[in-house]
Amino acid sequence: MAIGKLIVICQSGGKFITNADGTLSYSGGDAHATSLTLDTKFDDFKSEIADMWKYDLHSLTIKYFLPNNKRTLITISTDRDIRRFLEFHEDFASADVYVITPTPTPPAPTDATSLPCSRSSHTMPNGPVSPIDAPDDSVPDELVSPVDDTPMDFLPDAEDTRQQKTPGISSWKNCITGIGQTFNTRRELRDALDKFSLAHGFHYTLKNSDGRRFCARCKAEGCPWFIIAPILSTTKLYRIKKMNDTHTCGVGSKSRNASRKLIASIIKEKLRDNPTYKPQEIINEIRRDLGIELNYAQAYGGIAAALEELQGSHRKAYNQLPLLCEKIMETNPGSAAILNSKEDSSFHRIFVAFHALLYGFQNGCRPLLFLDCVPLKSKYRGELFTACALDGNDGIFLVAFAIVDVLSGDNWRWFLEQLKTLLSTSLEITFVADMKKEMSESLGLIFPNCFHGYCLHQLTECLKNKFKGSFTQEVVRVLISEFHGATYAPTVEGFKKCIETIKNISPEAYEWVLQTEPEHWANAFFKGARYNHLKSSVTGSFCDWISDLPAMPITQVIEAIRLKMMEFMYTRKMESEKWSSKLSPSAEENLQRSIANSHSLEVLFSPDSCLKVRDDLGIINIVSLENWDCSCREWQINGIPCLHAAAAIERIGKNVYDYCYRYFTTEAFKVTYSESINPIPALDRCVQRESSAVHVHPPCTTRPVGRPKVRKHALKSKQAERRALKCSLCKKLGHNKRKCKQAA
């Protein structure tokens, strides 16, 4: 169809349901139809929708799905959004939009107890949301009885007052309605019975249950209450066939217990919306909403069980890695997904690089990579290796990443080898990484023409630990300040000035600075191009995002990274469409600063092709426009003309934008984000149709119990020196004033 007109189906009053593959579907509500054209204004469209349902114009929001992407909802809030909506659906005759209001549109039922928890022969509500990697419903669960868990007692209120304060508990009394009630799965039946027994205050046990029928009896000796629900033939439905609803055990007088699975079913929806819920927050909400008291261990165990239902098994996820690698390369041609396992089939490492990111780096980014490592919050631990670049606007751009079992030199070497096979051999790449010997050797062996810049942050930490006990904190701060000055100094003269100050403070610190190979970290001597980014921690925001991810299976960690980069690719591509300058905003700001500072400079012509520029202090800098350099070296280091170059370029009447490195242009930025990362089909559905001959087990290392003692082990590994005692009387080291001989 032409892009001029699109039939829009407006839906409201329903709800979104998460499917087993992670996609969203809309259920319920009603719909109206309208049309959109390129001339339609957003305010008119919103007013028309508000009139359809008599909504408040200022309280509704309009969302839609991108074609072939049912995972992320996109908001329409401006005229530009409407144009994008039409562009995305120009090949379609119609499209759906979803109108969302702050409060549910249909009125809530006044009697909560009239709603059964599961479907019966008379009432057929919507089925439950299917979790990702949900456990097999046919697995017998009679060995796990709710009475084996730690008791969860109600708040000490009277029975009638308790029911008034906790309406959720009262509604659970109708989860089991009687003979003929039908349940979709065995798990649904078990959840309903857990809630039913908790609301009525009795304990039950499973007896003579198997994969074909579900049988439960009251645990009290002699009590006749029982329920029998066999599976219907040719279906997976369970229907209550026999039930004795009479108790002789004093029902309601016993302490109410709940299983771990019941806790998980209560908090699962909360965790679906917010996976970072803390145990204490769960305790407070369940106490407020249901009147149930939990301890920390119960809340933590319930969170773990609920997350496993939502996210899948950490152990099973490793066995899905071979299929994940196949799907990555199948859906994103030109990508790399390489999996290595050990001889015992346990997981060793996996390398992933998407074609869109490789293309963006090699065609739009500076040849500069930052290597970093982030520990993962996984049941089986693991380390995430990243190789990140910077786009033309100094934004983080992930090129490749790997998840390995342990942090080691061998794993870093393997990561660099895989990266080497994907990058152009003509690129002279500058790496910013730590100064370990293994890293230097690996980079020199795998990338013989590369440049290795030591991370300034790591060098600073080494300087602190080296002289922390020998000097006061104030002196150490001065040493660090001068060391940073020597690092950023663009010329040899500036470098020498800073280290001479260090030498006057401490000859030992001076010797240490010279022994750390300044040619790998000082701007005055470094031969590569770091563009004044001297720390691998420039990618800190991305690493912080990784660190804030909750513990999840390894396949979902990879998927989360893919979605994050997919979001970056889309949002930054859209942002660049608004730019009117030839350079990116950050580069434009730096260039304008140089131009503003160049107005007071005097440009002197010379017989050769170089120009001499004199500043206010009478210092002369030589600018060569032919070689794109200046004697101050700021132009070569930053890639943007310095104030001297800007003055010279303006003096001869040329365009200063023509002398900026191409990596900072808007055109190069758009090339960086020109490709897109394609979605990957859900693995749980693929596993049902495809099977891999390769089986991968979790690594042998598991996460230890308790809080990680990072600080303690870090101090031991760095062998921090104890601060020497210093006498306040004689000013000598080795003793204090109490043991000073002069005082005696």
WOLIN-V186543 format. One record per residue. N is the residue number from 0. RES is the residue in one small letter. SS is DSSP state (A for helix, B for strand, O for the rest). Layout:
BEGIN
n & res & ss
N & RES & SS
N & RES & SS
END
This chain:
BEGIN
n & res & ss
0 & m & O
1 & a & O
2 & i & O
3 & g & O
4 & k & B
5 & l & B
6 & i & B
7 & v & B
8 & i & B
9 & c & B
10 & q & B
11 & s & B
12 & g & O
13 & g & O
14 & k & B
15 & f & B
16 & i & B
17 & t & B
18 & n & O
19 & a & O
20 & d & O
21 & g & O
22 & t & O
23 & l & B
24 & s & B
25 & y & B
26 & s & B
27 & g & O
28 & g & O
29 & d & B
30 & a & B
31 & h & B
32 & a & B
33 & t & B
34 & s & B
35 & l & B
36 & t & B
37 & l & O
38 & d & O
39 & t & O
40 & k & O
41 & f & A
42 & d & A
43 & d & A
44 & f & A
45 & k & A
46 & s & A
47 & e & A
48 & i & A
49 & a & A
50 & d & A
51 & m & A
52 & w & A
53 & k & O
54 & y & O
55 & d & O
56 & l & O
57 & h & O
58 & s & O
59 & l & O
60 & t & B
61 & i & B
62 & k & B
63 & y & B
64 & f & B
65 & l & B
66 & p & O
67 & n & O
68 & n & B
69 & k & B
70 & r & B
71 & t & B
72 & l & B
73 & i & B
74 & t & B
75 & i & B
76 & s & O
77 & t & O
78 & d & A
79 & r & A
80 & d & A
81 & i & A
82 & r & A
83 & r & A
84 & f & A
85 & l & A
86 & e & A
87 & f & A
88 & h & O
89 & e & O
90 & d & O
91 & f & O
92 & a & O
93 & s & B
94 & a & B
95 & d & B
96 & v & B
97 & y & B
98 & v & B
99 & i & B
100 & t & O
101 & p & O
102 & t & O
103 & p & O
104 & t & O
105 & p & O
106 & p & O
107 & a & O
108 & p & O
109 & t & O
110 & d & O
111 & a & A
112 & t & A
113 & s & A
114 & l & O
115 & p & O
116 & c & O
117 & s & O
118 & r & O
119 & s & O
120 & s & O
121 & h & O
122 & t & O
123 & m & O
124 & p & O
125 & n & O
126 & g & O
127 & p & O
128 & v & O
129 & s & O
130 & p & O
131 & i & O
132 & d & O
133 & a & O
134 & p & O
135 & d & O
136 & d & O
137 & s & O
138 & v & O
139 & p & O
140 & d & O
141 & e & O
142 & l & O
143 & v & O
144 & s & O
145 & p & A
146 & v & A
147 & d & A
148 & d & O
149 & t & O
150 & p & O
151 & m & O
152 & d & O
153 & f & B
154 & l & O
155 & p & O
156 & d & O
157 & a & O
158 & e & A
159 & d & A
160 & t & A
161 & r & A
162 & q & A
163 & q & A
164 & k & A
165 & t & O
166 & p & A
167 & g & A
168 & i & A
169 & s & A
170 & s & A
171 & w & A
172 & k & O
173 & n & O
174 & c & O
175 & i & O
176 & t & O
177 & g & O
178 & i & O
179 & g & O
180 & q & O
181 & t & B
182 & f & B
183 & n & O
184 & t & O
185 & r & A
186 & r & A
187 & e & A
188 & l & A
189 & r & A
190 & d & A
191 & a & A
192 & l & A
193 & d & A
194 & k & A
195 & f & A
196 & s & A
197 & l & A
198 & a & A
199 & h & A
200 & g & O
201 & f & O
202 & h & O
203 & y & B
204 & t & B
205 & l & B
206 & k & O
207 & n & O
208 & s & O
209 & d & O
210 & g & O
211 & r & O
212 & r & B
213 & f & B
214 & c & B
215 & a & B
216 & r & B
217 & c & B
218 & k & O
219 & a & O
220 & e & O
221 & g & O
222 & c & O
223 & p & O
224 & w & O
225 & f & B
226 & i & B
227 & i & B
228 & a & B
229 & p & B
230 & i & B
231 & l & O
232 & s & O
233 & t & O
234 & t & O
235 & k & O
236 & l & O
237 & y & B
238 & r & B
239 & i & B
240 & k & B
241 & k & B
242 & m & B
243 & n & B
244 & d & O
245 & t & O
246 & h & O
247 & t & O
248 & c & O
249 & g & O
250 & v & O
251 & g & O
252 & s & O
253 & k & O
254 & s & O
255 & r & O
256 & n & O
257 & a & O
258 & s & O
259 & r & A
260 & k & A
261 & l & A
262 & i & A
263 & a & A
264 & s & A
265 & i & A
266 & i & A
267 & k & A
268 & e & A
269 & k & A
270 & l & A
271 & r & A
272 & d & A
273 & n & O
274 & p & O
275 & t & O
276 & y & O
277 & k & O
278 & p & A
279 & q & A
280 & e & A
281 & i & A
282 & i & A
283 & n & A
284 & e & A
285 & i & A
286 & r & A
287 & r & A
288 & d & A
289 & l & A
290 & g & O
291 & i & B
292 & e & O
293 & l & O
294 & n & O
295 & y & A
296 & a & A
297 & q & A
298 & a & A
299 & y & A
300 & g & A
301 & g & A
302 & i & A
303 & a & A
304 & a & A
305 & a & A
306 & l & A
307 & e & A
308 & e & A
309 & l & A
310 & q & A
311 & g & O
312 & s & O
313 & h & A
314 & r & A
315 & k & A
316 & a & A
317 & y & A
318 & n & A
319 & q & O
320 & l & A
321 & p & A
322 & l & A
323 & l & A
324 & c & A
325 & e & A
326 & k & A
327 & i & A
328 & m & A
329 & e & A
330 & t & A
331 & n & O
332 & p & O
333 & g & O
334 & s & O
335 & a & B
336 & a & B
337 & i & B
338 & l & B
339 & n & B
340 & s & B
341 & k & O
342 & e & O
343 & d & O
344 & s & O
345 & s & B
346 & f & B
347 & h & B
348 & r & B
349 & i & B
350 & f & B
351 & v & B
352 & a & B
353 & f & O
354 & h & A
355 & a & A
356 & l & A
357 & l & A
358 & y & A
359 & g & A
360 & f & A
361 & q & A
362 & n & A
363 & g & A
364 & c & O
365 & r & O
366 & p & O
367 & l & B
368 & l & B
369 & f & B
370 & l & B
371 & d & B
372 & c & B
373 & v & B
374 & p & B
375 & l & O
376 & k & O
377 & s & O
378 & k & O
379 & y & O
380 & r & O
381 & g & O
382 & e & B
383 & l & B
384 & f & B
385 & t & B
386 & a & B
387 & c & B
388 & a & B
389 & l & B
390 & d & O
391 & g & O
392 & n & O
393 & d & O
394 & g & O
395 & i & B
396 & f & B
397 & l & B
398 & v & B
399 & a & B
400 & f & B
401 & a & B
402 & i & B
403 & v & B
404 & d & O
405 & v & O
406 & l & O
407 & s & O
408 & g & A
409 & d & A
410 & n & A
411 & w & A
412 & r & A
413 & w & A
414 & f & A
415 & l & A
416 & e & A
417 & q & A
418 & l & A
419 & k & A
420 & t & A
421 & l & A
422 & l & O
423 & s & O
424 & t & O
425 & s & O
426 & l & O
427 & e & O
428 & i & O
429 & t & B
430 & f & B
431 & v & B
432 & a & B
433 & d & O
434 & m & O
435 & k & O
436 & k & A
437 & e & A
438 & m & A
439 & s & A
440 & e & A
441 & s & A
442 & l & A
443 & g & A
444 & l & A
445 & i & A
446 & f & O
447 & p & O
448 & n & O
449 & c & O
450 & f & B
451 & h & B
452 & g & B
453 & y & B
454 & c & O
455 & l & A
456 & h & A
457 & q & A
458 & l & A
459 & t & A
460 & e & A
461 & c & A
462 & l & A
463 & k & A
464 & n & A
465 & k & A
466 & f & A
467 & k & O
468 & g & O
469 & s & O
470 & f & O
471 & t & O
472 & q & A
473 & e & A
474 & v & A
475 & v & A
476 & r & A
477 & v & A
478 & l & A
479 & i & A
480 & s & A
481 & e & A
482 & f & A
483 & h & A
484 & g & A
485 & a & A
486 & t & A
487 & y & A
488 & a & O
489 & p & O
490 & t & O
491 & v & A
492 & e & A
493 & g & A
494 & f & A
495 & k & A
496 & k & A
497 & c & A
498 & i & A
499 & e & A
500 & t & A
501 & i & A
502 & k & A
503 & n & A
504 & i & A
505 & s & O
506 & p & A
507 & e & A
508 & a & A
509 & y & A
510 & e & A
511 & w & A
512 & v & A
513 & l & A
514 & q & A
515 & t & O
516 & e & O
517 & p & A
518 & e & A
519 & h & A
520 & w & O
521 & a & O
522 & n & O
523 & a & O
524 & f & O
525 & f & O
526 & k & O
527 & g & O
528 & a & O
529 & r & O
530 & y & O
531 & n & O
532 & h & O
533 & l & O
534 & k & O
535 & s & A
536 & s & A
537 & v & A
538 & t & A
539 & g & A
540 & s & A
541 & f & A
542 & c & A
543 & d & A
544 & w & A
545 & i & A
546 & s & A
547 & d & A
548 & l & O
549 & p & O
550 & a & O
551 & m & O
552 & p & O
553 & i & A
554 & t & A
555 & q & A
556 & v & A
557 & i & A
558 & e & A
559 & a & A
560 & i & A
561 & r & A
562 & l & A
563 & k & A
564 & m & A
565 & m & A
566 & e & A
567 & f & A
568 & m & A
569 & y & A
570 & t & A
571 & r & A
572 & k & A
573 & m & A
574 & e & A
575 & s & A
576 & e & O
577 & k & O
578 & w & O
579 & s & O
580 & s & O
581 & k & O
582 & l & B
583 & s & O
584 & p & A
585 & s & A
586 & a & A
587 & e & A
588 & e & A
589 & n & A
590 & l & A
591 & q & A
592 & r & A
593 & s & A
594 & i & A
595 & a & A
596 & n & A
597 & s & O
598 & h & O
599 & s & O
600 & l & O
601 & e & B
602 & v & B
603 & l & B
604 & f & B
605 & s & O
606 & p & O
607 & d & O
608 & s & O
609 & c & B
610 & l & B
611 & k & B
612 & v & B
613 & r & B
614 & d & O
615 & d & O
616 & l & O
617 & g & O
618 & i & O
619 & i & B
620 & n & B
621 & i & B
622 & v & B
623 & s & B
624 & l & O
625 & e & O
626 & n & O
627 & w & O
628 & d & B
629 & c & B
630 & s & O
631 & c & O
632 & r & O
633 & e & A
634 & w & A
635 & q & A
636 & i & A
637 & n & A
638 & g & O
639 & i & O
640 & p & O
641 & c & O
642 & l & A
643 & h & A
644 & a & A
645 & a & A
646 & a & A
647 & a & A
648 & i & A
649 & e & A
650 & r & A
651 & i & O
652 & g & O
653 & k & O
654 & n & O
655 & v & A
656 & y & A
657 & d & A
658 & y & A
659 & c & O
660 & y & O
661 & r & A
662 & y & A
663 & f & A
664 & t & B
665 & t & A
666 & e & A
667 & a & A
668 & f & A
669 & k & A
670 & v & A
671 & t & A
672 & y & O
673 & s & O
674 & e & O
675 & s & O
676 & i & O
677 & n & O
678 & p & O
679 & i & O
680 & p & O
681 & a & O
682 & l & A
683 & d & A
684 & r & A
685 & c & A
686 & v & A
687 & q & A
688 & r & A
689 & e & O
690 & s & O
691 & s & O
692 & a & O
693 & v & O
694 & h & O
695 & v & O
696 & h & B
697 & p & O
698 & p & O
699 & c & O
700 & t & O
701 & t & O
702 & r & O
703 & p & O
704 & v & O
705 & g & O
706 & r & O
707 & p & O
708 & k & O
709 & v & A
710 & r & A
711 & k & A
712 & h & A
713 & a & A
714 & l & A
715 & k & A
716 & s & A
717 & k & A
718 & q & O
719 & a & O
720 & e & O
721 & r & O
722 & r & O
723 & a & O
724 & l & O
725 & k & B
726 & c & O
727 & s & O
728 & l & O
729 & c & O
730 & k & O
731 & k & O
732 & l & B
733 & g & O
734 & h & O
735 & n & O
736 & k & A
737 & r & A
738 & k & A
739 & c & O
740 & k & O
741 & q & O
742 & a & O
743 & a & O
END
